[in-house]
Amino acid sequence: MRPAPPPREPAARTPLTWLYVPGDRPEVVAKALHCGADVVVVDLEDAVAPDRKDRALRATAELLSDPAPGTAPVHVRVNALDGPLAETEIRTLAALPGLAGLRLPKVQGPADIHRAAGWATTAARPAAGPALTGRLATGRRARTPGASVAPLTTGTTHPAHPARAGRTARTARTAAPGSATATLAPAAAPAPAALPATPALYALLESALGIEHAFAIATAHPALRGIALGEADLATELGVRDEAGLAWPRSRTVVAARAAGLAPPPQSVYPDVADLDGLARSCARGRALGFLGRAAIHPRQLPVIEAAHLPSPEEVEAAAEIVRAAGAEGGAQALPDGRFVDAAVVAGARRVLSLAERRN
């Protein structure tokens, strides 16, 4: 049975800023949750040293045991799916009530998405208590050949997996009257039930192979809610020295996301946190390519990113004129300034007005 997708995120607040914070520094994460980012991404991968990975996972699991850890949704970037850590991280975190999404690095193809989704729907049950401070379960259980294992989940967002139909029923011993010989009577089989929901998944494309498979990745699973570029690793693999060399991978990612019915992808991080003017110029170029919003690594980048990706007053007025004209006349028409308006143009204008509501 196919896992049910998670609920769709409300469209009223389109995320524009995605702030990455190191998972092994709970005090920094706590501040980030209230700094104005639309999404806080707790990073277990690049921002955490190898000898602090366990600490980061414990701290993140404790944070996400709270259904409302902060004013912003919390995503977690796990370690590489082909490495030794990702499975335990996903099984540990997937069912926690404070998790809003999992960001999957270095995705190469659809099989990576399916593997992560499988781990997420067999999530481990956290230790009892209001906070996770002890050893974390990994979700691995001893099994005999051919036996199935029911996944353990917790929290209100992702209900626990019930017993599956077809599993060998427990038996009860009964004895015939007057006989010392016991017989085995099978118990009633449990009714089949739906699998638990998979948390929202976001794929990061950081290699040439990932870019080649962009559309297949974007359509790989119903829980896949977005794709984005990881430009540092990609540029290194391609031998690219400036942004011009990333123009095609960027456009490919935007096209794949939109063709799959996903939201426009956010831009990759701008690494120089002191160069806010350069950040603004880079955001303008990204917006022109079809990106919407951007990942950040410092709170000072957030207002620059938001301002760059919000429509200008002139754009809002033009969009309002298009919507007014479409409402009054209907069908394709030409505006007084000579612009041709059809259904696609009107839909774009409505998106502009929806995004502009963030200023109110």
GIQUIJO-V254744 format. One record per helix or strand of 3 or more residues. SS is the DSSP state (H for helix, E for strand). FROM is the first residue (numbers start at 1). LEN is the number of residues. Records with the same first field share a line. If there is no record, write none. Layout:
SS = FROM-LEN  FROM-LEN
//
This chain:
E = 17-6  39-5  73-5  99-6  171-5  182-5  201-5  224-6  294-3
H = 26-7  50-15  86-8  110-11  208-5  214-5  231-8  243-17  276-14  299-11  313-17  343-17
//
